[in-house]
Amino acid sequence: MEKQTAIALSYPEGFPAPFIVAKGKGYIAEKMLEIAEQNKVPVIKEELAANVLSLYDIGDYIPAETYEVIAGIFAFLYRMNDGKN
């Protein structure tokens, strides 16, 4: 059984691309998800993207090959929030 992976991204206005702000596997991933839930931070399950992003370091911009899927996730979250972000 593979350990759960969690990646937290941020995309502040004016930055060229989203970047990794936190990541973890197993227990750390579970804690990240728990904290996200407690703070009403939306969680999207996208295993392939999480696995690719887990290869990068905190502070790294997401790689170009993940732009399309991550853009879709951010667009979905934006729509969920009625464009308030």
C-alpha positions as CSV (number, residue, x, y, z in Angstrom):
1,M,0.0,0.0,0.0
2,E,1.4,3.4,-1.1
3,K,1.6,6.2,1.5
4,Q,-0.8,9.1,1.1
5,T,0.8,12.2,-0.5
6,A,-0.3,15.8,0.2
7,I,1.0,18.9,-1.6
8,A,0.0,22.5,-0.7
9,L,0.2,25.1,-3.4
10,S,0.0,28.9,-3.4
11,Y,-0.4,31.2,-6.4
12,P,-0.2,34.8,-5.2
13,E,-1.1,37.6,-7.6
14,G,1.9,38.7,-9.6
15,F,3.8,35.4,-9.3
16,P,4.7,33.6,-12.6
17,A,3.3,30.2,-11.5
18,P,1.9,28.4,-8.5
19,F,4.6,27.1,-6.1
20,I,4.8,24.4,-3.4
21,V,4.4,25.7,0.1
22,A,4.2,22.3,2.0
23,K,4.4,18.7,1.2
24,G,4.3,15.4,3.0
25,K,3.7,11.6,2.8
26,G,2.1,9.2,5.2
27,Y,1.5,10.7,8.7
28,I,2.6,14.2,7.6
29,A,0.1,14.1,4.7
30,E,-2.7,13.0,7.0
31,K,-1.9,15.9,9.4
32,M,-1.8,18.4,6.5
33,L,-5.3,17.2,5.4
34,E,-6.5,17.4,8.9
35,I,-5.3,21.0,9.3
36,A,-6.7,21.9,5.9
37,E,-10.1,20.6,7.0
38,Q,-10.0,22.4,10.3
39,N,-9.2,25.7,8.5
40,K,-11.7,25.1,5.7
41,V,-9.0,25.0,3.1
42,P,-10.3,23.1,0.0
43,V,-8.7,19.8,-0.8
44,I,-8.6,18.3,-4.3
45,K,-7.6,14.7,-4.8
46,E,-5.4,14.5,-7.9
47,E,-3.0,11.6,-7.3
48,L,-0.9,11.8,-10.4
49,A,-0.3,15.6,-9.9
50,A,0.5,15.0,-6.2
51,N,3.0,12.3,-7.2
52,V,4.7,14.5,-9.7
53,L,4.8,17.5,-7.4
54,S,6.2,15.4,-4.6
55,L,9.4,15.1,-6.5
56,Y,10.0,18.9,-6.2
57,D,11.1,20.9,-3.2
58,I,9.1,23.4,-1.0
59,G,9.5,26.8,-2.7
60,D,9.7,25.4,-6.2
61,Y,7.4,26.5,-8.9
62,I,5.2,23.7,-10.3
63,P,6.7,22.1,-13.5
64,A,5.3,23.1,-16.9
65,E,4.0,19.5,-17.4
66,T,1.5,20.1,-14.5
67,Y,0.3,23.5,-15.6
68,E,-2.9,22.2,-17.4
69,V,-4.1,20.1,-14.5
70,I,-3.2,22.6,-11.8
71,A,-4.9,25.4,-13.8
72,G,-8.0,23.3,-13.9
73,I,-7.9,22.8,-10.2
74,F,-7.4,26.5,-9.5
75,A,-10.2,27.4,-11.9
76,F,-12.5,24.9,-10.2
77,L,-11.7,26.4,-6.8
78,Y,-12.2,29.9,-8.1
79,R,-15.7,28.9,-9.4
80,M,-16.5,27.2,-6.1
81,N,-15.7,30.4,-4.3
82,D,-17.9,32.4,-6.7
83,G,-14.8,34.3,-7.9
84,K,-14.2,35.9,-4.5
85,N,-10.5,35.1,-4.4
